[in-house]
Each structure stands twice: as C-alpha cells, then as structure tokens.
Amino acid sequence: MPPADRVAHVRTVEFVGAVGAAGQKPPRDLPQIAIAGRSNVGKSSLLNRLVGRKSIARTSKQPGRTREINFFLVDDRYMLVDLPGYGFAKAPKTVRAKWGRLIDGYLRRTPKLLGLVLLVDARRGLTDDDERMIEFLGATGTPTLFALTKTDKLNRSGRRRATVKLREALELDADQLVETSARTGAGVDTLRESIAALIAEAEVG
C-alpha cells in the first residue's frame, strides 16, 4: 500500500454527488474523511486548498450555503466529505432541524467514515455549537482532528493564544490541532499529511 506521503499528494479530485436527506447512502463505498464546522468557518475554502483546486467546492461569503452533504472523490481512493455548516441562526428552524438530522444520520451510519476534521475560527474560538458537536463526536467515537481557520487574520501572538486556548480547553495533543489559512495555505500541508495518515492506516488495516 502507498505510504502516507504519497497519499497526501492529490493527483485527481472530482465531485461525485450529494446527499440531501437523512438515510441516503454516499455515492461511493469508499473510505471517507468528513470536514465539519460552524457556518462560514471556511470549510469549502479549506477543502479547495487541501485538494489543490480553486473551486472544486463552492465558496460563499453568505453563511448557510452548503445545504447538502457533498462528496469529493480523491485519487479514486477515498472521499472528502463537506458537511453543512451548523449554528446558522438565521436559517429557518425547520431547515436547521433538517441539517441536524442529516449530519447526525451521516455520522452515526457511515461505517466507512475514518475520521473528521473539525474547523474552529481562530478569531472566535470555541462556541456552544462547537462544544455540542465535540460532545456528539465523542459519543459516536469518531476520530477527530482540529483545525484553526483564518489564522491569517491574527498576528503571531494572537495565533499563539488561540492555539493554546483551544489545546488546553480540549486537552489536545500537539498533533491533534493544526493552525491553517485557506488564503495563504499555512498549515494545509500538515493537515493533508494527517488526513493521509488516516487513509494509509485504513488501507493497511
């Protein structure tokens, strides 16, 4: 099987489908890594950086644009999964409930899910919505990596404070948290390598 560094280098990526209702199956029966976070945390932008494409995942400054679970096939080997953002208060209650059921069903009923990358806005830190998601992930036993996003918006000391605060709050090891910026690309290689390690481990196992 390929070592993690080879898996980390993305050669091909394509959008292969979306799921819009709880209970629908993913478009391919392949290992999956999900990306989750609050609405407007920068999921789609970071996903584009991870795969080295400018617009494979649609980005928008308007929160709540990702309303389905979107699946992206990487190197015909695994899928990156863009989950709808949570915590968008302006969305109708019925819509938010639907998103909640969609995410809940996916995380509970996807045996091919190898892990999840939870994004946290470096400027805002953990929110109540993030903490509820973390509690849920713990209950489901989902392996989780954490990525601080939009770190380019902070100076060096600000980035350091945000990292230390999150690491201490969640009692994370150093390799469980990555500082990232979709704009500059900072930390993206490190995050990509962490994801690749999960994929390579699954292929060996």
N, C-alpha and C positions, 0 to 999 in steps of 0.2 A: 504494500500500500504506500501511497506517496507520503513523504514527511510533511510536517505542518508548514514548513516554509514554502513548499511547492503549492500546497493547497491555498496558502494565503495570497498567492499571486492569481488574481482573477483574469481569466482569459476571455470567457464569454458570459454574458448575462442577458436574460430576456424575461419580460413579463409574461407569465403563463396563466394567469387567471385571478379571479377574486371570489370571495365568499361573502355574501351579504345577509345570511340568515343562520341562526344557530342550528347546528345539526348537519349543515352541508359539509361534505368532505373536501379536503385540499385537492387541487388539480393533479398533483403527482404524489405517489407513495415514496417519498424520499426524506432523508434527514432534514430537519428544519431548525433554524435559529430565528427566533422572533425578536422584533425591536418594538419596545413599548415606551410610553411616557405621556406626560400631560400634553394636552392640545397646544400646539405652537412651540413645543420644546425643541423642534428641529429634527424630527425623525427622518422625514423624506430627504432633507438636505444631507444629513449624515449618511444615509443609505446610499445616496448618489456618490458620495466620496468613497465609501467603502468599496464599491464596485468599479470606481474609476470612470463613471459616466456622468454627464452633466444633467441629464433629465430623464433617467430611466424611471425614477419615482417622481410624480408630480409634486411640486412645491407650491406653497401659497402663504402669503402673509396673513390671510384670514384664517383664524382658528376653526377647527372642526371640518376641514375639507376632506380628510381621509375618513370615509364613512363605511368602508368595507375592509375586509382583511385581504391585502394584496400580496400575491406570491411571485417571487422572482427566482428563476432557475439560474444557478451559478455553476458554470463549467459542466453542466449535465450531471452534477454530483449531489448537490444539496440546494435547498431553497432558503432565501432570506425572506422573512415574513414581516410586512409592515402592518402593525395593528392600529386600529383607530385610536386617536388621542383621547384620553379621559380628562374629566374635570372642566369641560367647556360649558360654563354655567348658562350661556345664552341659548344653547340648544334646547328645544322643547323637551319637557320631562319624558315624554313617550320615546323621543329619539334617543335620549341619554340611556333610558332603560333598555332599549334595543341594543345599543352599543355594548352595554354592560353584559347582557346575555350572550352576545356574540363573542366577546373576549373571554368570558367565563367558560363558555362551551368549548372554545378552541383550546384553552389552556388545560382544561380537565380531560379532554377526549382526543388528544393528539399524541399517540404513543411514539411518533417519530420526532417529537419536539425534544431536541438535545439540550436546549438552554435558551435563555432570554437575556437580551441587553436592555437594561432599564436606564433611560436617559433622564437626567436631572439638570435643569437650568442652573448654571453656576451662579447666576446673579440672584436667584430666588431661593436656592437651597430646597430642602425637603418641604413638601406641602402635605396637608392632610390627605389629599388624594394619593400622593406618592406612598405615604405610610400605609394606607389601606391596601394598595397594590402589593407592597412588600409583604404585608401580613398574609395576603392571599397566596403569593408565590411560595412563602414558607409553608403554608398549609398544604399546598399541592406538591411540594418537594421539587419545584422547578429550579435547576441550577441557574444562578443569576450573576451576570456581570453588570457593573455600574459604570456609566459614562457621564461625566460632567460635560454639558454642551455650552457653546457660546462663550468659551473661556477667553476668546479674543476681545470680549467686551470688558474684561477686567485687567488691571495691571498685575505685575508679578506677585505682589504681596496679597492682592485680592484673590488671585487664583490659589495661592497657598492657603489662605484662610478657608476658602470654600472647600478645598480638598480635605484639609484636616478636620473641619467641622463634620463633613459627611462621613469620613472614615471613622471618626470617633463615635458618631451617633449610631452607626450601623455595625460597629466593631468589625470593620473590614480588614482583610489582609492587603498588603500593598498591591498585589497582582489582581485584586478584585475591582479596582477602581482606576479609571483612565480619564485624564483631562483631554478633552477634544475640542476642535473647532472645525466645523464644516467649511468655513470661509478660508482659513489658512491651511487646513489639512493637519494641524497639530494633533498628535496622538492617534491619528487614524491608522497608521501602520501598526502601532501597538495593539489597538483594538482588533484589527484584522487578524493579527497573529493569534490573539486569544481565541477568536472565533475559529480560526483554522485548527487550533489545537483540539478543540471540542470535536470538530469534524473528523480529524485524523484519528482521534481516540475511538470514536464510534466505528470507523471503518476497520480499525484493527480488532476491536471487540466483536 
